[in-house]
């Protein structure tokens, strides 16, 4: 729900994601089928139902996960523009120290290249979230 409530993702993207991720044999698959046949203004209730099944996370974990997922998506799909995107994410997520070393206008950690910092961030995120 964090992504929808904070305009990070739209309902259509949630449906596309669920369709590709939820296995047919899952009990949640029936909810997804119901979502596909529902008016857009009623979809949020179904998504809340699915979200309530998730393990509780604190806001810091949720924000960290969303930042990583957005950065990772653009990293694998649009690597040429990645630092501009990270700069935007840094502002959009209220300047988190977690990614400050990746921001183009922030000083890099002494002796480290920004590209190496990004590779380390991606590696840690994949280990943590995948």
N, C-alpha and C positions, 0 to 999 in steps of 0.2 A: 504494500500500500504506500510505502514511502515514496517510491518512484512516481506514482500517479499523483499523490497529494502535493509533491514538490515539482510537478511538471517536468520531471526527468524523462518520463516515458508516457505515451498515450495509450488509451485502452486498446486500440487496434494493434499496437506493438505487443501488448501483453497477450492478446489472443494469438498472434502469429508465433510468439515464443512458446506458448503453452501447446499449440498444435504440433510443434516440432519436438517438444521435450517430454510431454506426458505420455507414457506408454498406454496402449489400448487396454491392457489388462489392469491398469491402475484404477482404484476406486474413484480417483479424481477425474478420470477420463469422461465419466458420465456428466460431471459438472461442466467440463469443457464443451461437450456436445450441446448441453443446454445453453451455454453461452453463445455458441454459434447461431442458435435460432432465436436469440433474444434481441430486443431493441437496445440500441446503444445506451439509452438512459437507465436501463435495468441491469446492465452488465456489471456495474460496480458492486452490487450486492453479491453476485456470484464470486467475484474476485475477493471480496472480504471474507466470504465463506472459506475459500482456499487459503487465504492469508492466515486465518485463525488456526489452521492446521500446522503452520510453521512453528518451529521452536522460537521462543521469545529471544530477542536480541536487544541490546541496549542501542541507543541512538548512535553512539560513536561507531559501533560495529557496522550498523546499517549504512551510515555515511561512507565509511571506509570501503565497504564492499561496492557501493554504487560508484564511487570515484574510480576504483580499480576497474570495474566492468566497463565503464565508459572509456577510460584510457586504453585498456586492453583492446576494446573493439576498434578504436581508431589506430592503435599501434599495428594491428594485423591487417587493417584495411586501407590505411592512408598514412603510412609512415612518413611521407614527405612533409606533412603539415602537423605532425604530432606535438611539437612544442607550442604552437599557437593554440592548439586545442587544450593542452595542459594549462596554459596561461588563463584561458577562459574558465576551465574547471576550478582552478585555484580561486578565482573571483567568485564564481557561482556557488561554491561550497564554503564561502566565508574564510578564505585564507588558511587552510589547514597546514600545520607544520609538517605533516606526513609527506606532502609532495612539494614542499618549498624548494628542495634541492633540484627539482625538475623544472622549475619555472625559469623561463629565459631571462627575465630581468632581475632575478635574485642571484646573489653570489653563490657560485658552486663551492662545494666542500673542497678545501685545499688538497691539491694533488689528485683530484678525481675529475674525470670527463663526464659531462652531462649525459652522453650516450651510455656510458658505463653505469651511471646512476639509474637510468631508465631500465636498462637490462636487469639490474639487480631488483628494482621495484617490480618489474613484470615477473621475474622468477619467484620472488617472495609471495606476490599476490596469487600466482597460480598454485603454489604450495598451500596457501591458506584457504583459498576459495574454491578450488577445483578438486 
